[in-house]
Amino acid sequence: MKDEILSALRKFFEELEGKGDVDLKRIEWELDNIIYPYIGSYIASGELSKEEGREIFEFCEKKLRELKESLSRRS
């Protein structure tokens, strides 16, 4: 499960990096209101361990920081 989620998230962030008109607020909203709750539900159901969930959250936060840095360099 963890590998599938990370693969989908990698694709999500790669597509964002290729876009020129990225809305950072929208991405943060999607993470906070769509992606993170699903990860939490997988942890609650036992489909992901807490450690696996933590790895996914950390991956998302790292990629979000990288995206912010990339956008700030474009400005």
C-alpha positions as CSV (number, residue, x, y, z in Angstrom):
1,M,0.0,0.0,0.0
2,K,2.7,2.5,1.0
3,D,4.6,2.0,-2.3
4,E,1.4,2.6,-4.3
5,I,0.6,5.8,-2.4
6,L,4.2,7.1,-2.8
7,S,4.1,6.3,-6.5
8,A,0.9,8.2,-7.0
9,L,2.2,11.1,-4.9
10,R,5.5,11.2,-6.9
11,K,3.5,11.4,-10.1
12,F,1.3,14.2,-8.6
13,F,4.3,16.3,-7.6
14,E,6.1,15.6,-10.9
15,E,3.1,16.9,-12.8
16,L,3.0,20.0,-10.6
17,E,6.6,20.7,-11.2
18,G,6.0,20.7,-15.0
19,K,3.2,23.2,-14.8
20,G,3.9,26.9,-15.1
21,D,0.9,28.1,-13.2
22,V,1.0,26.3,-9.9
23,D,-1.4,27.5,-7.2
24,L,0.4,26.7,-4.0
25,K,-2.6,27.4,-1.8
26,R,-4.6,24.9,-3.8
27,I,-2.0,22.2,-3.5
28,E,-1.7,22.8,0.3
29,W,-5.6,22.6,0.5
30,E,-5.6,19.3,-1.5
31,L,-2.9,17.8,0.8
32,D,-4.7,19.0,4.0
33,N,-8.2,18.1,3.0
34,I,-7.9,15.2,0.6
35,I,-4.6,13.4,0.7
36,Y,-3.8,13.5,4.4
37,P,-7.2,12.4,5.6
38,Y,-7.0,9.3,3.3
39,I,-3.6,8.5,4.7
40,G,-5.0,8.8,8.2
41,S,-7.8,6.5,7.3
42,Y,-5.4,3.9,6.0
43,I,-3.5,4.1,9.3
44,A,-6.7,3.8,11.3
45,S,-7.8,0.7,9.3
46,G,-4.4,-1.0,9.7
47,E,-3.7,-0.9,5.9
48,L,-0.7,1.3,6.8
49,S,1.5,1.3,9.9
50,K,2.0,4.5,11.7
51,E,5.6,4.5,10.5
52,E,4.6,4.1,6.9
53,G,2.1,6.9,7.3
54,R,4.8,9.1,8.8
55,E,7.1,8.3,5.9
56,I,4.3,9.4,3.4
57,F,3.6,12.6,5.4
58,E,7.3,13.4,5.5
59,F,7.6,12.8,1.7
60,C,4.7,15.1,1.0
61,E,6.1,17.9,3.3
62,K,9.5,17.5,1.6
63,K,8.1,17.7,-1.9
64,L,5.9,20.7,-0.9
65,R,9.0,22.5,0.5
66,E,10.9,21.7,-2.8
67,L,8.0,23.0,-4.8
68,K,7.8,26.2,-2.8
69,E,11.5,26.8,-3.3
70,S,11.2,26.1,-7.0
71,L,8.4,28.6,-7.3
72,S,10.3,31.2,-5.4
73,R,13.2,30.9,-7.8
74,R,10.9,31.4,-10.8
75,S,9.7,34.7,-9.4
